[in-house]
Amino acid sequence: MEDDVEMAAGENSAGELDDMKKRLKEMEDEAVALREMQAKVEKEMGSVQDPAAAAANQANKEEVDSRSVFVGNVDYSCTPEEVQQHFQACGTVNRVTIRTNKFGQPKGYAYVEFVEPEAVQEALLLNESELHGRQLKVSAKRTNVPGMKPYRARRPNPYMGFRGRTPFMPAYFFPPFGYGKIPRARAPMRYSPYF
């Protein structure tokens, strides 16, 4: 009889082992499918790039920036066509970008991209020229290096009061078990006109 119980347990454990192997195989297949879907989504979003493509993209940005200028103090009512006409004498303008905020209002500066890099030197001569009654500030466009944001320390605001990096301490500390003297709050000193 004991042999029958051990035999049934052996058959039972073999069946459970097969079930566990099937479930493990299903989970592995599902994990592979999820990885493929993730890679497909990342490829579509452009978040994953191989180093060669990233270097080529950075080189392309540098090439475009070498033939672009930054134009500051642009009037808010100025259109890209007017900016293009202003810089047309320097060379062939490929694109004019007037930056706007999230509400679509112009920020007051623009980027002008030329077809040839020599036009940048001509455009720099238009620094302090006027457009719509405002004096433009023209400079060569710089290339942003990813991850190289300069750190700016926060200055204390004199109107906000001092907020140091110390942990919060309550105004009054009460000693445990009632020992010691409990500090009392004093009324602020008032200045009398008679003193």
Secondary structure, 3 states (H helix, E strand, C coil): CHHHHHHHHHHHHHHHHHHHHHHHHHHHHHHHHHHHHHHHHHHHHCCCCCHHHHHHHHHHHHHHHHCEEEEECCCCCCCHHHHHHHHCCCCCEEEEEEEECCCCCEEEEEEEEECCCHHHHHHHCCCCCEECCEECEEEECCCCCCCCCCCCCCCCCCCCCCCCCCCCCCCCCCCHHHCCCCCCCCCCCCCCCCC
